[in-house]
Amino acid sequence: SKESPTRSSSSPISRQKKLRRRRSLSFTRKSKINSADRPLSPSFEFKKPHSDSDILLEESRAARVMPLREGWLKKLKKKKTYDKFWIVLGDRYLFAYEKQDDEKFCECIDIRNIAVLTEGNKPKFSFTIVMSNYDLQPVQLVADSKGAMTAWISAIKSVMTESDRTITGGVYKKFYIKIFEAEKLSNSDNYCSIEIDGLEVARTSTVWGSKTPEYFQDYNIDLKSDVERAMVKVFQPGKKGSKLLGQVAVKVGEDVDINSEWFDMVRGKDEGSIKLNITHIDLGDSIDFYVTIRELENYPASKQKRHRAVIAEHGIESRLSTVPNGKWKNEKHSFSIYDREADIILVEIISENDILVASAEVSLKEIISSGIASKSWPLKDETLAGRIKLDANLKIVKVLEEERYEELFQFFLEDDYEILKMLQLRSTNSKLIATHLLNVFEHNDMTTDLLKKLVQVELDQITSEDELAVIFRSNTIASFGFEYFMRISSLPVLNKILQSYINNIYKDKKSCELDPYRIKQEKNIARNLANLMGYCNDIMDSIIENINFLPIRAREVFKDLFDRLGEIAERFPNAENMEAIQNVIYIAPASFFFLRFICASILGPNLFGLAKNHGDVSVSRDLTLIAKTIQNLANLTHFGFKEPHMEPMNEFIDQRMGDMKQFLRDLCTIPESVETFPMARSRINFSKDMAHLVSLLINQEDHLVEEFGDDNPSINRLMDICWGLSERTRPPRKVKIKEDEEIEIVDLEPTFDEELPILLDLSNLETNEEKNIADIMHDNNENQYHTLDENEPLDKEFIEETTVLVD
């Protein structure tokens, strides 16, 4: 489908054109009937016989009939407060019910998205579920006995293992979506949520005080079933629950490639229902439907006047009568369907000024199978509710058996990780590459070795004191890899360090604001300063006290980084700013431990499992000031003229500077022993991560060739292995001609007495082989000339796109 053009207010559109712009039985959303001065949103498609909630309800009923395990469990609500739920384990979801006999579940967990399942220390008989998407809150459940806890963990792990088996040897999907910004929202406090199959899979941070929020957050969502659409919703947070402000459905499919496009959102809330009488006759090559539109039920009376119903693409209209009861003219309409794969038709409610205000999805399959003549179908509010800007695409990779990837993994290790060092220097998708790379090395207990090699490559690039001062500030595989490593190795320790203090900040709501422009009474500044200092001192004390809970393998990597930085700092004995050079050995480790781990979790505690929800505007402000203060301390810098209101916190920085340096030295020292702490390795599917790596590396081919040349043996071997594993046809490389490159033009004038030289010898090519012009001409060393008209301009675009195909 193509994007609908913008309609100007001066160009009238006939009723026939308006009808043609509505959705058809092929379920292509060509556009909404829109107001004259508003541009139409980009199009999307979907085909779904039931709503997402109906699908989950069917799954829950199946689980109740044949549960893998069921029973009462307690779920942590707040500190030392629990709710009791009847839990049912199915072959795909974990459903929670408030009562054992309830038909509808109140919560559910997609077991396929569980990353870590670990036994807890406190309270007794507890276990924690951590999702593979760290944006989702971990769940702590408590059983009545140790035996019950063990049985639950075993049962859930068996479902997780079975899910992994279905991945290997099949097709694996990853849905990428980036949320840029929104505009024209009705509320200034909001956050964005992504739902798939009725479950929230990702959520942005809350943006306070803006009706044009900027989110700029991206997500890679694993899809382990056929999904046709994702719902992007904007909510207003509140004490009694979040209020839906707007939503849009985005198609999930191979042909989806949304690049920074704006989508119109609709309110999407329930707006009553529409009652229809529908009968049908199957004529073999078609099905005839007879529809009578009866009335609107529980529909706002203010909206009923002069509204009409339209069945898209079939020209069926029925206007509301002017009588108070809102009944329709009982006119019978008919239409035929020739596509037996059609699942739904759309009934739209159109206002008098041709604006779509509500719609109902009518399931044709349900009508045919059940023979229902009269039924009420729920209406959804289609009133426009702002716009949102998105990126979205779907990556599909084929996952092979684990042994098929062994050659590629061994190649990663050859020559002291040479190929990975080359990737560190030139890659454009560093975050994803780092994530999958660390997973496959974590699977083989080699993560620390990998990080040491990547860090060494980063340090080898330093040639001046200025470069040393900004080390690890760019987004490379090493920096993203270190950040991800801290999550998979030390996330439980983070909970021990910060959980109680985050709870107090959320509960106490003691203001830490020091900016006089944000405070109503300046006399409160002294009290707020004491609050901020108290929180910062408590958190620093907790960090120092719990250092021995950090796993030894994390401290090994920090020690290696600390030692190497010390060696590099010695290269600049006459540096102009010796203090800054000497402090680098502290600041670089601090950037990984504090900036990307501790302070990041303080700023977004819900993203690290430290809080259930985003804090309100005052709590978020307090967390920001605490994180900013601790990060300045970690950077060994004071607040200055840019934030004069924060200068009183320099007293705290001076007091704790020595403690910070000592902590960083201890962090970079390997102790003889560490405190025991329940840890669990992330759930990793080696084949899945290798398959995604293969796809990512193939996409890097042009960048690697540009950096290292097309004759680099390591790059060529890497690409040969990856293309072989992808089981796709490898396209020829393009011939690129530089702007300043000179091409020799040879005038060949053959006569009848002499044969024309062979320009391209194709005798050495096998059947069905593809080769580009540059490679073939390189193979024919003695015949590298080609004829060009000396007066004809060089068509570079033609040369770039030309390939030789030999059948």
ABEGO torsion letter per residue (X at the ends): XBBBBBBBAABBBBAAAAAAABBBAAGBBABBBBBAABBBBBBBBBBBABBAAAAAAAAAAAAAABBABBEBBBBBABBGBBBBBBBBBBAABBBBBABAABABBABBBBAAABABBBBBAOBBGBBBBBBABAABBBBBBBBABAAAAAAAAAAAAAAAAAAAAAABGBBBBBBBBBBABBBGBABABBBBBBBBGGBBABBBBBBBGBABBBAGBBBBBBBABBBABBBBBBBBBBAAEBBBABBBBBBBBAABBBBGBBBBBBAGBBBEBBBBBBBBBBAGABBBBBBBBABBBGBBAAAABGBBBBBBGAGBBBBBBABAAGBBBBBBBBBBBABAABABBBBBBBBAAGBBABBBBBBAAAAAAAGBABBBBBBBBABBAEBBBBBBBBBBBBBBBAAAAAAAAAAAABGGGAAAAAAAABBABAAAAAAAAAAAAAAAGAAAAAAAAAAAAAAAABABAAAAAABGABBBAAAAAAAAAAAAAAAAAAAAAAAAAAAAAAAAGBBABABAAABABAAAAAAAAAAAAAAAAAAAAAAAAAAAABBAAAAAAAAAAAAAAAAAAAABAABABAAAAAAAAAAAAAAAAAAAAAAAAAABAAAAGABABBBBAAAAAAAAAAAAAAAAAAAGBBBBAABAAAAAAAAAAAAAAAAAAAAAAAAABBBABBBBBBBBBBBBBAAAAAAAAAAAAAAAAAAAAAAAEAABAAAAAAAAAAAAAAGBBBBBBBBBBBAABBBBBBBBBBBAABBBBBABBAAABBBGBBBBAAAAAAABAABABBBBBAABBBBAAAAAABBBBBX
